[in-house]
Amino acid sequence: MLLGAQVSTEGKIYEALERAHSLGCNTMQIFSRNPQRWRADFLEPKDIEEFNQRRQIYKIRPIFIHIPYLINLASPNPRLYEASIEAYIEDILEAATLKADYIVTHMGSHKETSEEAGIERLVEALNRILDKTKSAPVGILLENTAGSGSWLGYNFSHQKQIIQGLKQKERVSLCLDTAHAYLAGYDISTKAGLQAMLDELDKLLGLNLIKLIHLNDAKGKLGSRHDRHEHIGKGNIGLAGIKRIINHPKLRNLPFILETPKDTDEDDIMNLRTVRKLRQN
């Protein structure tokens, strides 16, 4: 099973690999820089080299880098929009030096303009980004959202429209977040609900486009659009729902990354242990 977690890069970026290895992970997700700020500097070449060496030692693959929260490729604010595109290009090029496999991105907020206008801006931004990073083999994963506020991506028709508008479709795929799906109204806590969501995804985009699953339980109610994650089995998706997801024949061979709460140092250990117990051979 490909199983990992969102791992801290506190200290040196290569220390994230030590943390992932100590948790028994064979894949991981990181922020390559502070997710709450604009870039202050770039990674040191020696740190990048050490990261790549340790990755080979610990055999952690694939590696996912989550885009910082400040980036909004659907923003109607010209200044933020242009800054977001520039930052995204820098992040992809740096991710390539780390030999990361994918960048994971939320699809942005249209800031109460309209979903159609937000999607149009996002398509334009991604086309510019893809054109400027042709040399980078890093893929882009569009992550579904809970749909709070003006966020795009709570309905898979958004992803379909975006991918249809891209000139380099082959570099863009999907990240499926289980908590976000549930909070957006897909009742994946039940067998029928999970299958209905997968059927919809398959019809709109094809299940082959899912490259990563963010495996999170949901603290909020079904369709509440309130984006709050919960420990595995302690939320409204529940142990039975999570078990069904990680053992589903169309999903079980995908990488699973936990973004569950980290109130103590033991939380990742607890959640990873729970997932491993639910896995069927």
Secondary structure, DSSP 4 states (H G I P E B T S, - for coil): --EEEB----SSTTHHHHHHHHTT-SSEEE-SS-TTS-------HHHHHHHHHHHHHHT--SEEEEPPTT--TT-S-HHHHHHHHHHHHHHHHHHHHTT-SEEEEE--B-TTS-HHHHHHHHHHHHHHHHHHTTT---EEEEEP----TTBS-SSHHHHHHHHHT-S-GGGEEEEEEHHHHHHTT--TTSHHHHHHHHHHHHHHT-GGGEEEEE--EESS-TT-----EE-TTSSSSHHHHHHHHHH-TTTTTS-EEE----SSTTHHHHHHHHHHHH---
